[in-house]
């Protein structure tokens, strides 16, 4: 139904009256003040959007509106200054008509969310995912695509089965084979509120915040970065190594849904869990899915490799509770697709030299026995007295390891460095070097021996 505006031209009113017969879901206010009355009133649409902390000024931002339908949310994001892409699985006649009447530049893309890629549409600062999740057969896959396309935050509105009764309840999701939910065959799933939050976290969002639940619709804000909280200048955690949780090597790819196992050393009296360990991989935060104490002060944790990382090399760092950030260790993401030679590397120096290398437990010379807890000990000449452990790297077959111990200079002028080996190393001959600042020692050759 058209709410008349006396300044609207007769031609405009006639066009809108014809559009009204299409049956609108969103109400729309046109530039001349006329209103197309849809099933959902303007006040309700504004209320839904107000559940999320979306700034009024979106100039310079890129927004993706998934399931745009008639386009009210897309046009509102454009009104706030954003560049907007509206996505639907089929071409929407009403959206195209409304875009013309709104004199809008919103781009309309027709694609299934589960098939959408950054290569086809790029990346977005903000993603809107309103009233879509329960319409997809593969909800976690859909949320992973949302996460992959999103650089900053995504806002999710979904049907929930429990009305938000207990966000901490056991996550449960109903599956509807045919028309069990409101007689619609394209309603596939119904999560409870706890399950909706868990799905958003499992998809790769580091922070997930329930904003409200109304009429069995939950509103959830999902963030790809940690809060910039105040941190203590106390003892920082130390990352010992990072490895692939399944293959136990140093090959990572978000496309394979890879997870990282990170070994760290923290203060012995720290009590760590998935809620107070904050992992960062390049530009994105990564919430742990597992944190376990392995010995006094040594912990093992597991995090998903963030989606949306382009092929390349990224620093992994973390903080615990209110600590400052740890040392960074670098991992390669889809490195077979890139060449690392473009970045200048450390210069080989004759002054920095490995004079001895042994197994860190058995002390066998130039031999390391492989296992779940393998260590190598190196004795270095030419390493300055003021060199800190955090500034030294051990490079094993091209992979950088963080030392866990650096001794003072001994009577022979050497300093001992101990580093933990990744558990997935293969037996055979390996090359090892030490890097400090812009200098690198000459490679030494060691034997990696399997006890199996």
N, C-alpha and C positions, 0 to 999 in steps of 0.2 A: 504494500500500500504506500502511496506517495503522500508525504506531508507537503502541502503546497507552500511554495514561496512566491509571493506576489511579483517578485522581480524576475523569476524564471521565465524564459521565453516560452511561447506556446509550443514551439517545436521541441524544446528540451522536455517539457512536461509530457508531451505525447510519446517521446522516445522512452522516458522512464516508465510511463504507464504500460508500454509494450514489454519492457523489461520485467516489470512486476509480475507479469503472467508466467515468467520463467520459474518463479518460486525461489526466493532468496533465503539463505540461511543467516548470513550476516546482514545487519542493518548498515546502511552507508549514508554518511552525510556528504553531499556533493559540494563543490566549491561555491555554488550560488546559494547554499543554505538549504536546498531541498534535501529531503531524507527518504531513502528507499527503506521501507520497513520490512525487515526480515524476521525470521523466527526468533533470533536472539536480539534483544533491544540494544541500542547503543550504550545505555547505562551498564548493562551486564558485560558487554565487551570491554568497556573501560575498566570495570571492576576486575575482570579476569587479568588484564594486563597489569593492573596496579598491585597484584599479588607478588610481583617480581621487582627486584631492585634495578630496573632498567632506566638509565639516565634520560632526562628530557632532551638533552643535547647529544645527538649521535653523529654530528658532523665529523667526517673522516673515518667513520666506521663502515664496515661491510656486514650486512645482515642477511641470513638465509631464513626464510619462512617456509617450513616444511608442512605440506598439507594446507596451502594457503586458502583454498576453496574460493569464497567470494572476494577475499583479499583485504578485509578490514585491517588485520594486523600488519600486513605488508605496507599498506598505504599509510598507516600510522607511523611505522618506522621511517618511511620516506619523509613524512611530514616533519619528523624530528631531525632530519638532515642526513640519514644514512643512504648508502647505495644498497639497493635491495634486490635479491633474487627470490622469486616466489616459485615454489616447487609443488607439483601435483603429479600423481601417477597417470592422469589423463588430462587432456586439454579441457579447461573449464570455460564454457561459453560466457557465463556470468562474469567471471574475472576479466576476460578480455573486453567485455562491454563496459564494465566498471572502470577499467584502466583508461579507456578512451574518454569516458565522461569526467574522470578525475584529472585528465591531462597528465597522467603519471608516466614516469620512465622506469617503473619496476619491470625487471626482466622476468619473463615467464618461461620456466623450464619444465618439460614433461619427462619424468623419469621415476622409476621405483627407487625409494630411499636406499634399499639394500644393494642397489647397483650403482649408486652415485659415487663418484671418485673425485679427489682434488684435481686430477688431470682434466676432468670435464668441466668443473665449475669453479675451481680454485679453493681458497681458504677464506674463512669468515671470522670476524671478531665475535659476533653473537649469532647463535642459532636458536630459532623458536621451533618447538616441537609440541604443538598444542593439539590435543584430541586425536592423535595419530597412533600411538603405541599399541593400543588394543585392537587396531585394525590390521596389524601386520602379523604374518605367520611366524616370523623369526624376530621376536622383540629384542633379544640381546644383540643380534647382528645389526638391527636397525640403530640401536643406541651406540654401537661401536662406530657406525658410519657418522652419526651425529658428532661423536667425540673426535673422530679423525678430521672432520671438516672444520672443527671449532678451534680457534687459537686462544680464546679467553674464557667465555662462558656460554652455557646453553641453558635454556629455560624449558622445562618439561611440564606439561599438563596431561594427566591421564586419569581415566576411570580406575577406581580402586574398589575392592569388594567390601572393605570394612569401614568406610567412612572415616578413616584416620583414627580409629579407636585406640590403637596401641602401636606407635611407630617402632617399638622395640620387640614386637612379637616375632615368632618364628616366621621367616619369609615363606609365603605360600602363594601359588598362582593357579588359577583355574584355567582349563582349556575348554573351548566351546567348538565342538566339531561342526555343528550346523547353525541353527538359529536360536540357541539357548539364551543368548544375551539380547534381550529386547527385540527379538524377532528378526535380527539382521544377520545375514550369512557371512558378512565380512567383519564381524566382531569375533576375534579369535581367542583373546586371552583376557583374564581379569586378575591382576596381582592385588594382594593386600598392600597396605602402605609400606610396610617393612620390606616387602619384596621389591616394590618399585625403587626404593632407596638403594637396595642391594644391587639391583640390575644396573642402576646408574654408576655405582662404584665399580662393579665388575666390568663395565664397558670401558673404563679407563679414566673417569673423572676422579680427581684427587680429593675434592671437597664436595659434599652433597648436603644440601640444606633444605629441609621441609619448611615451606613457607606457610601453607594453610591447606585445609581440606574442607570442601563445601559441596554438598549435594553429590557425594561420592566421587568428587573430582579432586585429586591432589595436585598441588602446585609445588614443584621442586626446582631449586636453583643448583646448577652443576658448574663447578669451576675447575680450570686446568692449572691454576697456580695456587700456591700456599698464601695465606695471609702474611703480610709483612709485619709480624709480631716483634716486639722488643726481645732481644736475645741477651743472654748472660755472657760476660767476658771470661767465664770459667773454662774448664777443660773441654776441648772439642773432641768428638769421636774421630777415630782414625779408620779409614777404609783400607783393608788389607788386600782384597781382591774382588773382582766382579766376574762372574761366569754365567753362561747359559744354564738355566735350571734343569733342562732336560738333556741336552747334548754334552754339557759340562765343558764346552769349549768357549771361544770368544767370538762366535758368529751370532749376530743378532738381526732379526727382521720383524718389524711389527706385522707384516703380512702373514707371518707364520704364527702369530699370537705368542711370541716368545716372552719368557719371563727371565728376570735376572736373579741370581743368587749373589748376595753381597755379604762378605765377611767383614765385620767391623770390631774394633776394640773401643770400649767405652769405660767410664769410671765404674769400679766394681760395685758401688752401692746404687747404681742406676737400676731402675726397674723399667724395662722397655716393653712396648706393645705396639699394635698396629695403629694406635691413635696418637702416639707421641714420638714416632719416628717419621721424619719428613724427607723423602728422597726427591732429588731433582735431577733430571736428565736433559741437558741442554735447556731449551726454553720451557719445558713442561715438568710439572710435578707428577710424582708417581706414588700412590698410596700403597704401602706394603699389604700383602695378603697373609703373611706369616712372619713372626718374629720369635726366635727361640734363643735362650741362653745355652751356649755350648760348654763354656768353662768360665771361671772367674774373670769377668771383664771382657769376654769374647762372645760375640753374638752372630747368629746367622739370620738373614732376613731375605724375603723373596718379594719382588715387585714386578708388575707387568711393564714391559717395554712400551713407552708411550706411543700411542697412535699419532700419525701426522708428522713424524720425523722424516725429512727428506734423506736420501742416501748421503752418508758422511760420517764424521767423527764428532763425538759429543762427550763433554765432561759429565761424569756422575759424581754427585756430592750429596751429603745429607747432614741433617742436624737432629738432635734428640732433645725432646722437651724444650727448654729455653736456651740450649747451647748455641754457640755460633756454628757456622758451616765447617764441615770436615775438609780434609784435603780432597782434591778432585782426582779421579781416575778416568781415563778415556776409554770409551768403547766405540767400535765401528758398527754402523747400522747399514745393512745392505752394501757393504764395502766393495763387493764384486762389481757394483755399478759405477764406482767412482775411482779415480786415481788419486792417491794420496801425495804423489810426488810434487804437486803444485805448492805445498806449504814448505817453507824453509825448515830444515831440521838442524839438530845440534851438530857442531863441528867436531870431528874426531880429534882427540888430543892425546899426545904421547905422555903428558904429565899425569893424566888420570888413568890409572892402570889397575887391572885385577891381578893381584899377585897369587891368589889362591881361591879355590872354590870347593866346597864340600857339601855333603848332605847335612842338613841342619840338625839331624838327630844321631846318625851313625858316624858322621865325620869322615865318610869315605871321600877321598880326593876326586874332584871333577866327576862325581857321580851323585845322582839324586834318585832315591827310591820313591816311586810313584804310589799314591794312595789318597785317601780322603783328607789326610792331614800331613802333606808333604811340605818341607821347608828347605831352602837353600841358604847357605852362609857364604858370604864373599868377604875377602880381605882386600881393601883398597889402599893404594898409594896415591898421593897427590890430592886427596880430598881435604879441603880447608877445615881448620878447627871450628870455624863459625858456621859450617854447613849444617843445616837442620834436617832432621829425618824427613819432614814434609816436603823438602825441596829436592830430594833424591828419588830417582826412579830406577828400577831394575827392568831392563828390556829383555824379555825372553822370546825368541823367535818372532820379534816384531810386536809383542804384546807388553804393555807397560804394567808392572806390578809395584805396589806401594810397600816400601820397607816397613817392618813392624819393630825393628830394633836398629839403632846406630850407636856404636860404642865410641868412647873417646879414643884418642890416638894411643897405640900401644908402644912399648920400647922400640920396636922396629919402625915406628912412624906410620903404621897401618891403622885403618878404622874398619871395624867389622860391621857388615850389613846383613840382616836376616830378612827374607821375604817368603811369604806363603805362595806355593804354586797352585794354580787351578787344578781341581781334582780330575779334570778330563784330559790332561796331557797324555800324549801317546809316547810309548817307549821309542827310543832312538837317539840319534845325535841331535843336539840343540845348540844354538848359539846364544850367548848371554853377554850383556853389556850393562854399564852403569852410566846414568846421565845426571849431571848436575849443572843447573842453569843452562848455558848454551854449549857446554862441553860434553863429549861422549867418549867413553873408554873404547879401546879396540875390543872387538868381539873375542870372547873366550869360548872354547868348545867344551861342552859337558855331555855326559851320557845320562839319559833318562831310562831307568830300569824298572820294569814291572815285576812285582813280587808274585804275581798270579802264575 
